[in-house]
């Protein structure tokens, strides 16, 4: 299903870029201290990931996934703060979305067309 793979790639790119612009781009460039530049957006990023999973529950559970997203948000926030930009975090976020969340989600959505559905 080549169209489905293309959709996963496009979604990973768009989602990764949009979330990094919001959660790291705005906060890291506005606030240069760790509390407001890293911690606050990481908690927001983690909480942000509860909403989609309440509509379409994954296999790991909403709160576990949100906790992992918060931890990843802390790492991404610190990288953005130290590098004074979001290039590395955006690239990593796109790859993570493609390889992990998006691929599994679309696999389950398509009944295993990508290898690993229900």
N, C-alpha and C positions, 0 to 999 in steps of 0.2 A: 504494500500500500504506500507507494511513493508520495502521494499527496498528503497522507497522514504524517509521514516523517517530516515533510516540508513544513507542515503546520506546527509540529513540535519544535522545529528549529526556529521558525519565526516567532512563536510564542516565547521561547526561551530568550531570544534576543530582545524582544520588546519588553517583556516582563523584567528581565534583569536590568536593562537600561533604565526603565521607569522607576523601579524600586530603588536603585542606587542613586538616581537623581534626587528622589524624594528623601530617603532615609540617611544617606551619607552626603550627598551633594549639598543639600540645603543646610543641614545641621553642622557638618564638618567645616564648611566655609564660613558659617555665621558665628559659631562658637568654637573657640580654640582650646577650651579646657575639657578634660576627660568626662566630667559629669554631664555637661550639656551637649558636648560634641560626640560622645561615645555611648554613655550609659542610657540617657533618655531616648535617643533614637533606637538603641538596641531593644529596649523594653517595648517601644512602639512597634518596632519591626516584628517582634515575637507575637505581640497581641494582634497585629495585623493578620497574621497567619492563622488565627483561630476562626475568623469569619468564613473563609472559603471551605474549611474543613467541617464547619457546622452544616453546610449545605451538601457537600460531597465528602463524607468521611473517608479518610484513608485507612490504611491497615495499621498505622502506628499510634493512632489516637490523637485528637486535637491538641491536648495539653502537652503531650510529649513532643509533638512536632513543633509547637510554639516555643517550648523550652529550648529545643535544638536551634530554632531560628533565632532566639534571643542570644544564645551563645555565639552563633555565627555572626550575628549583628555586632556583638562586642569585638570580635576579631576584625570584621570588616571596618568597623568604626576606627579602631586603632591603626589599621593599615592606611585608611584614608587620612587620618590625622598626621601620621608620620610621613606620608608621601606627598601631603598637601594636594591631594586630588583623588579622583575616583576611578581612574583608568584600570588599575589592577583589580579593584573590587568589582567593577562592572564586568570585566572579562571573566573573573572567577564566578560571579553570580550567574552569568549566561551559561557557562559550562555546567555549573551545578544544577541549574534548572533543566537543562537539556538531559543530562545524564541521570539525574535522580527524579525529582518530583514530576516534571512534565512527562518524561517517558513512561513512568509507572502509571500516572494518571490517564494518559491517552491509551495505554495498553489495556487498562481496566475498562475504559470507556468503549473501546472497540472490541471488547471480548477476547483479548489476547492476541490481536493482530501483530503486536510488537513483541510477543514472547513474554508472558508473565501475567496474563489476565486471570480472571476467576475461573 
